[in-house]
Amino acid sequence: MRKSVPVCLFIAAGSLAFGQWQAQQSGRISEFRGLSAADNRIAWASGSRNTFARTTDGGASWEVASVPETEVLDFRDVEAFDADTALLLSIGNGTKSRIYKTTDGGKQWKAQFVNEDPRVFLDAFAFWDARNGIAVGDPVDGRFVLLHTTDGGSRWTPLAEANRPSALPGDGVFAASGTTITTQGDRNVWFATGGSATVRVLRSTDKGRTWSAADTPIISGQASTGIFSIAFRDARNGIVVGGDYRKVEEARNNIAVTEDGGRSWSLAADSMLGGFRSCVAYIPGTAGKSLLAAGPSGTDYSLDGGMHWRRYDTQGFHVFAFGRSGQAAWAAGAGGRIAKFMPLPGR
């Protein structure tokens, strides 16, 4: 969605044994919006002004550079596979919506997809594995834009119209640090909407060939309202967060959970988050019991699978990411800020 997305913050809260952020300077003033950790030592970040960053030593040092293009691009999503291989997704109308790939640690980038339709606006992508991925964009002609790859992002193919779910009037997908679409297992994928009279979660169990939609109780009806982040811990249990990014302190109908794979959604008990939240994630290694939800007004944590929440902090970053083993996490944000959380709780 074309709206600017505010802050996403991560503060770990797995067992009430909190740690702290350790600043890791990037040396760049660009605004980082995307972040992906390949493991506990390798992470990639992406942001405005064609910028990307990479660490291979756990953040002791960061290499920061720009993709050499004449157009100014805003990289809102990044997918890291290892120290050499990563993909970037840039947002914007027409040719600004692109996907790049590097296989040599960022020395060279190749544009694997450059959108030519002025109506298309890509928002985010997600991968099941190193070869199979899917990207989502705002609706065109009443249907959401979806691309897929089966060769690690070297080629992207638009899904046929019959395979793209229908949109409601005013529907869109927020370009919220790549967290409005998520995959699970080797076939499941969900993405969330905002802006319309009813915000929904779209679900596919066959890699995007067919879709079903479920209404959610998340606040809706304005261009600034809806779901900004979605996460699943397994094929059945998931969570969405959001709200109204123009009312960052408002805590009303901003979190919902599912226990049936996204077929139905309900508000999380009698608990609301502390305000608008643009990012949510399960903490690896906690069996789905611990989660974080964050936004520009602060951070909340849950120790019971998302049913009850407590306020923790008021700091702000745009994005966070865990190493796949859960032993390390990074956050990134405005002014080129990068931070690492060490150690994660309970380790």
C-alpha positions, 0 to 999 in steps of 0.5 A: 500500500502506498502509505508510509509505514511507521516504526517497528521495534523489537525487545525480547521477552521470552522468560522475563529475563530481559537483555539490552540492545547493543548499538552497531553503527552502519555509518549511513543515514538511510532509513532501514526498513527491511531486515533478514537474518540467515543465522546468528552471524549473518544478517542483511538490512535494506532501506531508502536511497538504494541502500543495503547492509550486510554483516557476517560477523554477528554485527561487529562490523557492517558493510553498507553500500547502494545498488547502482541504479539511476532511480532512487529506490526504497527497499522495504523487504529483504530475504537473506539466504546466506552470506552471499545470497540475498534478494531485495524488494523495492516499492513504488508505482510502475518501474520502482516496484522491483526485485533484485538478487545478489549471489556474491555478497552484494558486489553485484546485483541483478534486477530479476523483476522490473514491473512495467505496469504503472498501476502495480505497487509491490509491497512484500515477499516471503519464501518457503525455502531457498527456491520457492517464494511469493510476492504480493502487491496492491490490487489491480482491476479488482484482484491482488497482484501476486508473483511467484518464483521456483528458482530462488528468485532468478525469475518471477512470474505473475500468477494468472488472474484466476489464481489471484484473490478478489479485493474489496473496495479500498483494499490494499497491503501495507508495505510494513517491513515485509511482515504483511505476508508470511509462509509456513511449511512448504505450501501455506501462505497468508497475507493481510489487508488494510484500508477497506470496510473489513480487513481480512486475511487471505489464505492459500494452502497450495502455494497460491493456486487457490485462496480463501478469505476470512474477515477479522475484527481489526479496526478498519474503514480508513486508509490508515487502518488495518493489519500491518503484520502477520505471523504463524507459529505452525499451520494452525496458530497465528496472529495479526496486529495493526490499528491506525498508524495516524493514531499511534496511542489508540489501543482499540481492536488492534490484535487478533488470533487464530487457532484454525489456520486463519479460517476464523479470527478473534480478538485476543481475550480482553487484552489490547496492545498499547497502541498501533502496532506494525510488527509481530513475531513469535520468539524462536525456541519458546514453543510459540508461547512468547511473542513481541508486538511493536510500533511507534508508541512502544513494545508489548510482550506476551508469554501465553501465545498472544492472549495477554500482553504487557507493556515493556518499552517505548523505544523505536526501530522500523524492523527486527529479525531473529536468527533462525536458531533464535540465538540472536536478533537485530533491529534497524531503523531511521538514521542508519541505526542498527542494534543487536540484542544479546543474549536472548532470554532463557538461553 
